[in-house]
């Protein structure tokens, strides 16, 4: 019985050290670099595990801030000539009105 207890003791100590090492490796390779990156103002790219610099879109397009979109649409929503969507209640009434005459013709 004593050999079994000693063997289990070594197994559990080994599992403990393996789990501790894996948690430490995870923090060294993922958590701490991410925290350093975000504290310096960068953006963490987890897929590549790299710290990226965030640039405003004006840097890439060289357009001044506040310039309207090129296609003439407002940045807030659809244009005025876009068709308005019907309310759900109106759509249900229209569907009921078109279904009623079809039902009476079949009789």
N, CA, C and O atoms as a GROMACS GRO file, in nm:
protein
  428
    1UNK      N    1   0.083  -0.120   0.000
    1UNK     CA    2   0.000   0.000   0.000
    1UNK      C    3   0.087   0.126   0.000
    1UNK      O    4   0.050   0.226  -0.061
    2UNK      N    5   0.199   0.120   0.066
    2UNK     CA    6   0.287   0.236   0.077
    2UNK      C    7   0.342   0.275  -0.061
    2UNK      O    8   0.357   0.394  -0.089
    3UNK      N    9   0.372   0.176  -0.147
    3UNK     CA   10   0.422   0.206  -0.281
    3UNK      C   11   0.316   0.278  -0.365
    3UNK      O   12   0.349   0.368  -0.443
    4UNK      N   13   0.191   0.240  -0.349
    4UNK     CA   14   0.082   0.304  -0.423
    4UNK      C   15   0.066   0.450  -0.382
    4UNK      O   16   0.046   0.537  -0.467
    5UNK      N   17   0.075   0.476  -0.251
    5UNK     CA   18   0.061   0.614  -0.204
    5UNK      C   19   0.177   0.699  -0.255
    5UNK      O   20   0.157   0.813  -0.297
    6UNK      N   21   0.298   0.646  -0.250
    6UNK     CA   22   0.414   0.721  -0.300
    6UNK      C   23   0.401   0.748  -0.450
    6UNK      O   24   0.432   0.858  -0.496
    7UNK      N   25   0.356   0.647  -0.526
    7UNK     CA   26   0.340   0.665  -0.670
    7UNK      C   27   0.235   0.771  -0.699
    7UNK      O   28   0.257   0.856  -0.785
    8UNK      N   29   0.121   0.770  -0.630
    8UNK     CA   30   0.017   0.871  -0.649
    8UNK      C   31   0.066   1.009  -0.608
    8UNK      O   32   0.032   1.109  -0.671
    9UNK      N   33   0.147   1.014  -0.503
    9UNK     CA   34   0.202   1.141  -0.458
    9UNK      C   35   0.288   1.202  -0.568
    9UNK      O   36   0.276   1.321  -0.598
   10UNK      N   37   0.375   1.123  -0.629
   10UNK     CA   38   0.462   1.174  -0.736
   10UNK      C   39   0.381   1.211  -0.861
   10UNK      O   40   0.414   1.307  -0.930
   11UNK      N   41   0.277   1.135  -0.889
   11UNK     CA   42   0.191   1.169  -1.004
   11UNK      C   43   0.123   1.303  -0.982
   11UNK      O   44   0.122   1.387  -1.072
   12UNK      N   45   0.066   1.324  -0.864
   12UNK     CA   46  -0.003   1.451  -0.838
   12UNK      C   47   0.095   1.569  -0.831
   12UNK      O   48   0.061   1.679  -0.875
   13UNK      N   49   0.213   1.547  -0.777
   13UNK     CA   50   0.315   1.655  -0.776
   13UNK      C   51   0.356   1.687  -0.919
   13UNK      O   52   0.375   1.804  -0.953
   14UNK      N   53   0.371   1.586  -1.003
   14UNK     CA   54   0.406   1.609  -1.143
   14UNK      C   55   0.296   1.685  -1.217
   14UNK      O   56   0.325   1.776  -1.295
   15UNK      N   57   0.170   1.647  -1.193
   15UNK     CA   58   0.058   1.718  -1.256
   15UNK      C   59   0.054   1.863  -1.209
   15UNK      O   60   0.027   1.953  -1.289
   16UNK      N   61   0.079   1.886  -1.081
   16UNK     CA   62   0.080   2.023  -1.028
   16UNK      C   63   0.188   2.107  -1.094
   16UNK      O   64   0.161   2.220  -1.136
   17UNK      N   65   0.310   2.054  -1.105
   17UNK     CA   66   0.418   2.130  -1.167
   17UNK      C   67   0.394   2.153  -1.316
   17UNK      O   68   0.427   2.259  -1.369
   18UNK      N   69   0.337   2.055  -1.384
   18UNK     CA   70   0.305   2.071  -1.525
   18UNK      C   71   0.199   2.178  -1.546
   18UNK      O   72   0.210   2.260  -1.637
   19UNK      N   73   0.095   2.179  -1.462
   19UNK     CA   74  -0.010   2.281  -1.472
   19UNK      C   75   0.046   2.419  -1.438
   19UNK      O   76   0.011   2.517  -1.504
   20UNK      N   77   0.131   2.427  -1.337
   20UNK     CA   78   0.190   2.556  -1.299
   20UNK      C   79   0.279   2.609  -1.412
   20UNK      O   80   0.275   2.728  -1.444
   21UNK      N   81   0.358   2.523  -1.472
   21UNK     CA   82   0.445   2.564  -1.583
   21UNK      C   83   0.363   2.609  -1.703
   21UNK      O   84   0.400   2.705  -1.771
   22UNK      N   85   0.253   2.541  -1.730
   22UNK     CA   86   0.171   2.581  -1.846
   22UNK      C   87   0.102   2.715  -1.821
   22UNK      O   88   0.090   2.795  -1.914
   23UNK      N   89   0.058   2.742  -1.700
   23UNK     CA   90  -0.003   2.871  -1.669
   23UNK      C   91   0.102   2.982  -1.680
   23UNK      O   92   0.073   3.089  -1.733
   24UNK      N   93   0.223   2.958  -1.630
   24UNK     CA   94   0.330   3.056  -1.639
   24UNK      C   95   0.367   3.082  -1.785
   24UNK      O   96   0.388   3.197  -1.824
   25UNK      N   97   0.376   2.978  -1.865
   25UNK     CA   98   0.408   2.995  -2.007
   25UNK      C   99   0.299   3.073  -2.079
   25UNK      O  100   0.329   3.158  -2.164
   26UNK      N  101   0.173   3.046  -2.048
   26UNK     CA  102   0.062   3.119  -2.109
   26UNK      C  103   0.071   3.268  -2.076
   26UNK      O  104   0.053   3.353  -2.164
   27UNK      N  105   0.100   3.299  -1.951
   27UNK     CA  106   0.111   3.440  -1.913
   27UNK      C  107   0.233   3.506  -1.977
   27UNK      O  108   0.226   3.622  -2.017
   28UNK      N  109   0.344   3.434  -1.985
   28UNK     CA  110   0.464   3.492  -2.045
   28UNK      C  111   0.450   3.514  -2.195
   28UNK      O  112   0.505   3.610  -2.249
   29UNK      N  113   0.376   3.427  -2.263
   29UNK     CA  114   0.366   3.436  -2.409
   29UNK      C  115   0.244   3.513  -2.456
   29UNK      O  116   0.243   3.558  -2.571
   30UNK      N  117   0.142   3.529  -2.375
   30UNK     CA  118   0.017   3.588  -2.422
   30UNK      C  119  -0.028   3.707  -2.338
   30UNK      O  120  -0.045   3.816  -2.391
   31UNK      N  121  -0.049   3.688  -2.209
   31UNK     CA  122  -0.113   3.789  -2.125
   31UNK      C  123  -0.023   3.909  -2.103
   31UNK      O  124  -0.067   4.022  -2.122
   32UNK      N  125   0.102   3.888  -2.062
   32UNK     CA  126   0.190   4.000  -2.032
   32UNK      C  127   0.226   4.082  -2.155
   32UNK      O  128   0.227   4.204  -2.146
   33UNK      N  129   0.257   4.021  -2.272
   33UNK     CA  130   0.281   4.104  -2.390
   33UNK      C  131   0.157   4.183  -2.434
   33UNK      O  132   0.168   4.296  -2.481
   34UNK      N  133   0.040   4.124  -2.419
   34UNK     CA  134  -0.083   4.195  -2.453
   34UNK      C  135  -0.104   4.315  -2.362
   34UNK      O  136  -0.140   4.423  -2.410
   35UNK      N  137  -0.080   4.299  -2.233
   35UNK     CA  138  -0.094   4.411  -2.140
   35UNK      C  139   0.006   4.522  -2.172
   35UNK      O  140  -0.030   4.640  -2.171
   36UNK      N  141   0.132   4.485  -2.200
   36UNK     CA  142   0.233   4.586  -2.235
   36UNK      C  143   0.193   4.660  -2.362
   36UNK      O  144   0.211   4.782  -2.372
   37UNK      N  145   0.140   4.587  -2.459
   37UNK     CA  146   0.099   4.648  -2.586
   37UNK      C  147  -0.015   4.746  -2.565
   37UNK      O  148  -0.011   4.858  -2.618
   38UNK      N  149  -0.116   4.706  -2.489
   38UNK     CA  150  -0.231   4.793  -2.468
   38UNK      C  151  -0.197   4.913  -2.382
   38UNK      O  152  -0.255   5.020  -2.400
   39UNK      N  153  -0.103   4.898  -2.287
   39UNK     CA  154  -0.060   5.011  -2.206
   39UNK      C  155   0.017   5.114  -2.289
   39UNK      O  156   0.012   5.233  -2.260
   40UNK      N  157   0.088   5.068  -2.390
   40UNK     CA  158   0.163   5.161  -2.475
   40UNK      C  159   0.076   5.224  -2.583
   40UNK      O  160   0.125   5.307  -2.660
   41UNK      N  161  -0.052   5.186  -2.590
   41UNK     CA  162  -0.143   5.246  -2.687
   41UNK      C  163  -0.156   5.170  -2.816
   41UNK      O  164  -0.217   5.220  -2.911
   42UNK      N  165  -0.101   5.052  -2.825
   42UNK     CA  166  -0.108   4.973  -2.946
   42UNK      C  167  -0.232   4.884  -2.946
   42UNK      O  168  -0.312   4.884  -2.853
   43UNK      N  169  -0.245   4.809  -3.053
   43UNK     CA  170  -0.356   4.714  -3.067
   43UNK      C  171  -0.296   4.574  -3.076
   43UNK      O  172  -0.208   4.549  -3.159
   44UNK      N  173  -0.341   4.484  -2.991
   44UNK     CA  174  -0.287   4.349  -2.987
   44UNK      C  175  -0.352   4.263  -3.093
   44UNK      O  176  -0.474   4.248  -3.096
   45UNK      N  177  -0.271   4.206  -3.180
   45UNK     CA  178  -0.318   4.114  -3.283
   45UNK      C  179  -0.291   3.972  -3.232
   45UNK      O  180  -0.180   3.921  -3.248
   46UNK      N  181  -0.391   3.910  -3.172
   46UNK     CA  182  -0.372   3.781  -3.109
   46UNK      C  183  -0.342   3.669  -3.206
   46UNK      O  184  -0.274   3.573  -3.171
   47UNK      N  185  -0.391   3.681  -3.328
   47UNK     CA  186  -0.367   3.576  -3.426
   47UNK      C  187  -0.217   3.566  -3.459
   47UNK      O  188  -0.164   3.456  -3.477
   48UNK      N  189  -0.151   3.681  -3.467
   48UNK     CA  190  -0.009   3.684  -3.499
   48UNK      C  191   0.077   3.712  -3.376
   48UNK      O  192   0.200   3.711  -3.384
   49UNK      N  193   0.014   3.737  -3.261
   49UNK     CA  194   0.081   3.768  -3.136
   49UNK      C  195   0.179   3.884  -3.152
   49UNK      O  196   0.295   3.876  -3.111
   50UNK      N  197   0.129   3.991  -3.213
   50UNK     CA  198   0.212   4.109  -3.236
   50UNK      C  199   0.137   4.233  -3.192
   50UNK      O  200   0.014   4.236  -3.187
   51UNK      N  201   0.214   4.335  -3.160
   51UNK     CA  202   0.157   4.464  -3.122
   51UNK      C  203   0.158   4.554  -3.246
   51UNK      O  204   0.261   4.573  -3.309
   52UNK      N  205   0.043   4.608  -3.279
   52UNK     CA  206   0.031   4.692  -3.398
   52UNK      C  207   0.005   4.836  -3.357
   52UNK      O  208  -0.052   4.863  -3.251
   53UNK      N  209   0.046   4.928  -3.442
   53UNK     CA  210   0.020   5.070  -3.419
   53UNK      C  211  -0.110   5.106  -3.487
   53UNK      O  212  -0.134   5.067  -3.602
   54UNK      N  213  -0.195   5.179  -3.416
   54UNK     CA  214  -0.324   5.218  -3.470
   54UNK      C  215  -0.308   5.353  -3.540
   54UNK      O  216  -0.263   5.450  -3.480
   55UNK      N  217  -0.345   5.357  -3.666
   55UNK     CA  218  -0.340   5.480  -3.744
   55UNK      C  219  -0.482   5.523  -3.778
   55UNK      O  220  -0.566   5.439  -3.807
   56UNK      N  221  -0.510   5.653  -3.774
   56UNK     CA  222  -0.641   5.699  -3.820
   56UNK      C  223  -0.653   5.681  -3.970
   56UNK      O  224  -0.553   5.678  -4.042
   57UNK      N  225  -0.775   5.668  -4.017
   57UNK     CA  226  -0.798   5.642  -4.159
   57UNK      C  227  -0.750   5.758  -4.246
   57UNK      O  228  -0.716   5.738  -4.363
   58UNK      N  229  -0.747   5.878  -4.189
   58UNK     CA  230  -0.701   5.994  -4.265
   58UNK      C  231  -0.553   5.982  -4.302
   58UNK      O  232  -0.509   6.040  -4.401
   59UNK      N  233  -0.477   5.908  -4.223
   59UNK     CA  234  -0.336   5.887  -4.253
   59UNK      C  235  -0.320   5.807  -4.382
   59UNK      O  236  -0.233   5.836  -4.463
   60UNK      N  237  -0.404   5.708  -4.400
   60UNK     CA  238  -0.393   5.621  -4.517
   60UNK      C  239  -0.456   5.683  -4.641
   60UNK      O  240  -0.401   5.668  -4.750
   61UNK      N  241  -0.569   5.751  -4.626
   61UNK     CA  242  -0.637   5.806  -4.742
   61UNK      C  243  -0.590   5.947  -4.777
   61UNK      O  244  -0.614   5.994  -4.888
   62UNK      N  245  -0.524   6.013  -4.683
   62UNK     CA  246  -0.476   6.151  -4.699
   62UNK      C  247  -0.589   6.248  -4.729
   62UNK      O  248  -0.570   6.349  -4.797
   63UNK      N  249  -0.707   6.216  -4.678
   63UNK     CA  250  -0.821   6.308  -4.690
   63UNK      C  251  -0.834   6.381  -4.558
   63UNK      O  252  -0.814   6.322  -4.452
   64UNK      N  253  -0.869   6.510  -4.562
   64UNK     CA  254  -0.885   6.583  -4.436
   64UNK      C  255  -1.004   6.530  -4.356
   64UNK      O  256  -1.101   6.479  -4.413
   65UNK      N  257  -0.995   6.544  -4.225
   65UNK     CA  258  -1.102   6.498  -4.137
   65UNK      C  259  -1.227   6.582  -4.162
   65UNK      O  260  -1.217   6.703  -4.180
   66UNK      N  261  -1.343   6.519  -4.164
   66UNK     CA  262  -1.470   6.587  -4.183
   66UNK      C  263  -1.512   6.599  -4.329
   66UNK      O  264  -1.615   6.661  -4.357
   67UNK      N  265  -1.438   6.543  -4.421
   67UNK     CA  266  -1.475   6.547  -4.562
   67UNK      C  267  -1.592   6.452  -4.584
   67UNK      O  268  -1.590   6.339  -4.535
   68UNK      N  269  -1.696   6.496  -4.659
   68UNK     CA  270  -1.810   6.405  -4.684
   68UNK      C  271  -1.767   6.286  -4.769
   68UNK      O  272  -1.666   6.294  -4.840
   69UNK      N  273  -1.842   6.176  -4.763
   69UNK     CA  274  -1.809   6.059  -4.844
   69UNK      C  275  -1.809   6.091  -4.994
   69UNK      O  276  -1.876   6.184  -5.038
   70UNK      N  277  -1.734   6.015  -5.070
   70UNK     CA  278  -1.718   6.041  -5.212
   70UNK      C  279  -1.845   6.012  -5.292
   70UNK      O  280  -1.866   6.075  -5.396
   71UNK      N  281  -1.929   5.921  -5.249
   71UNK     CA  282  -2.046   5.883  -5.326
   71UNK      C  283  -2.165   5.974  -5.299
   71UNK      O  284  -2.273   5.949  -5.354
   72UNK      N  285  -2.152   6.077  -5.219
   72UNK     CA  286  -2.258   6.173  -5.197
   72UNK      C  287  -2.356   6.134  -5.088
   72UNK      O  288  -2.442   6.215  -5.054
   73UNK      N  289  -2.346   6.016  -5.032
   73UNK     CA  290  -2.436   5.975  -4.926
   73UNK      C  291  -2.385   6.029  -4.794
   73UNK      O  292  -2.265   6.048  -4.774
   74UNK      N  293  -2.479   6.052  -4.704
   74UNK     CA  294  -2.437   6.096  -4.572
   74UNK      C  295  -2.379   5.978  -4.496
   74UNK      O  296  -2.415   5.863  -4.522
   75UNK      N  297  -2.290   6.005  -4.405
   75UNK     CA  298  -2.227   5.899  -4.328
   75UNK      C  299  -2.322   5.842  -4.223
   75UNK      O  300  -2.296   5.735  -4.168
   76UNK      N  301  -2.433   5.914  -4.195
   76UNK     CA  302  -2.524   5.872  -4.089
   76UNK      C  303  -2.626   5.769  -4.133
   76UNK      O  304  -2.661   5.681  -4.054
   77UNK      N  305  -2.674   5.775  -4.253
   77UNK     CA  306  -2.780   5.682  -4.291
   77UNK      C  307  -2.803   5.678  -4.441
   77UNK      O  308  -2.721   5.729  -4.517
   78UNK      N  309  -2.915   5.618  -4.484
   78UNK     CA  310  -2.944   5.608  -4.627
   78UNK      C  311  -2.982   5.743  -4.685
   78UNK      O  312  -3.012   5.838  -4.612
   79UNK      N  313  -2.981   5.751  -4.818
   79UNK     CA  314  -3.014   5.876  -4.886
   79UNK      C  315  -3.165   5.897  -4.887
   79UNK      O  316  -3.242   5.808  -4.851
   80UNK      N  317  -3.205   6.016  -4.928
   80UNK     CA  318  -3.347   6.052  -4.926
   80UNK      C  319  -3.425   5.976  -5.034
   80UNK      O  320  -3.543   5.949  -5.015
   81UNK      N  321  -3.362   5.940  -5.145
   81UNK     CA  322  -3.434   5.872  -5.251
   81UNK      C  323  -3.437   5.720  -5.231
   81UNK      O  324  -3.479   5.648  -5.322
   82UNK      N  325  -3.395   5.669  -5.117
   82UNK     CA  326  -3.407   5.526  -5.089
   82UNK      C  327  -3.551   5.495  -5.052
   82UNK      O  328  -3.613   5.574  -4.981
   83UNK      N  329  -3.607   5.383  -5.097
   83UNK     CA  330  -3.746   5.352  -5.064
   83UNK      C  331  -3.764   5.327  -4.915
   83UNK      O  332  -3.682   5.262  -4.850
   84UNK      N  333  -3.872   5.380  -4.863
   84UNK     CA  334  -3.902   5.361  -4.721
   84UNK      C  335  -3.960   5.222  -4.700
   84UNK      O  336  -4.033   5.171  -4.785
   85UNK      N  337  -3.928   5.161  -4.590
   85UNK     CA  338  -3.979   5.028  -4.559
   85UNK      C  339  -4.116   5.042  -4.495
   85UNK      O  340  -4.140   5.132  -4.414
   86UNK      N  341  -4.205   4.951  -4.530
   86UNK     CA  342  -4.339   4.953  -4.473
   86UNK      C  343  -4.334   4.900  -4.331
   86UNK      O  344  -4.252   4.816  -4.296
   87UNK      N  345  -4.424   4.951  -4.249
   87UNK     CA  346  -4.432   4.905  -4.111
   87UNK      C  347  -4.484   4.762  -4.109
   87UNK      O  348  -4.555   4.723  -4.202
   88UNK      N  349  -4.451   4.683  -4.009
   88UNK     CA  350  -4.496   4.543  -4.005
   88UNK      C  351  -4.648   4.530  -4.004
   88UNK      O  352  -4.701   4.435  -4.063
   89UNK      N  353  -4.719   4.621  -3.940
   89UNK     CA  354  -4.865   4.612  -3.937
   89UNK      C  355  -4.924   4.637  -4.076
   89UNK      O  356  -5.019   4.570  -4.117
   90UNK      N  357  -4.866   4.733  -4.149
   90UNK     CA  358  -4.914   4.760  -4.285
   90UNK      C  359  -4.885   4.642  -4.376
   90UNK      O  360  -4.967   4.610  -4.462
   91UNK      N  361  -4.774   4.577  -4.360
   91UNK     CA  362  -4.740   4.462  -4.443
   91UNK      C  363  -4.835   4.346  -4.415
   91UNK      O  364  -4.875   4.275  -4.508
   92UNK      N  365  -4.871   4.326  -4.289
   92UNK     CA  366  -4.965   4.219  -4.256
   92UNK      C  367  -5.103   4.246  -4.315
   92UNK      O  368  -5.169   4.154  -4.363
   93UNK      N  369  -5.148   4.371  -4.311
   93UNK     CA  370  -5.278   4.407  -4.367
   93UNK      C  371  -5.278   4.389  -4.519
   93UNK      O  372  -5.376   4.342  -4.576
   94UNK      N  373  -5.169   4.427  -4.584
   94UNK     CA  374  -5.160   4.411  -4.729
   94UNK      C  375  -5.160   4.264  -4.768
   94UNK      O  376  -5.221   4.226  -4.867
   95UNK      N  377  -5.091   4.180  -4.690
   95UNK     CA  378  -5.088   4.036  -4.718
   95UNK      C  379  -5.227   3.975  -4.698
   95UNK      O  380  -5.267   3.887  -4.775
   96UNK      N  381  -5.299   4.020  -4.597
   96UNK     CA  382  -5.433   3.967  -4.571
   96UNK      C  383  -5.530   4.011  -4.682
   96UNK      O  384  -5.617   3.934  -4.721
   97UNK      N  385  -5.514   4.133  -4.731
   97UNK     CA  386  -5.604   4.182  -4.836
   97UNK      C  387  -5.584   4.107  -4.967
   97UNK      O  388  -5.680   4.083  -5.040
   98UNK      N  389  -5.460   4.069  -4.997
   98UNK     CA  390  -5.437   3.997  -5.122
   98UNK      C  391  -5.475   3.848  -5.107
   98UNK      O  392  -5.506   3.784  -5.207
   99UNK      N  393  -5.472   3.795  -4.989
   99UNK     CA  394  -5.507   3.654  -4.970
   99UNK      C  395  -5.658   3.632  -4.966
   99UNK      O  396  -5.705   3.524  -5.002
  100UNK      N  397  -5.734   3.731  -4.924
  100UNK     CA  398  -5.880   3.715  -4.912
  100UNK      C  399  -5.948   3.695  -5.046
  100UNK      O  400  -6.030   3.604  -5.056
  101UNK      N  401  -5.922   3.773  -5.151
  101UNK     CA  402  -5.989   3.748  -5.278
  101UNK      C  403  -5.952   3.615  -5.341
  101UNK      O  404  -6.034   3.554  -5.409
  102UNK      N  405  -5.832   3.570  -5.320
  102UNK     CA  406  -5.791   3.442  -5.377
  102UNK      C  407  -5.870   3.328  -5.312
  102UNK      O  408  -5.902   3.230  -5.380
  103UNK      N  409  -5.900   3.339  -5.187
  103UNK     CA  410  -5.975   3.235  -5.117
  103UNK      C  411  -6.119   3.231  -5.163
  103UNK      O  412  -6.178   3.123  -5.171
  104UNK      N  413  -6.180   3.346  -5.195
  104UNK     CA  414  -6.318   3.347  -5.238
  104UNK      C  415  -6.332   3.296  -5.381
  104UNK      O  416  -6.437   3.241  -5.414
  105UNK      N  417  -6.232   3.311  -5.466
  105UNK     CA  418  -6.240   3.264  -5.603
  105UNK      C  419  -6.237   3.114  -5.611
  105UNK      O  420  -6.294   3.058  -5.704
  106UNK      N  421  -6.175   3.046  -5.520
  106UNK     CA  422  -6.163   2.901  -5.525
  106UNK      C  423  -6.295   2.834  -5.492
  106UNK      O  424  -6.313   2.718  -5.530
  107UNK      N  425  -6.388   2.897  -5.425
  107UNK     CA  426  -6.515   2.835  -5.388
  107UNK      C  427  -6.604   2.820  -5.502
  107UNK      O  428  -6.715   2.769  -5.488
   0.00000   0.00000   0.00000
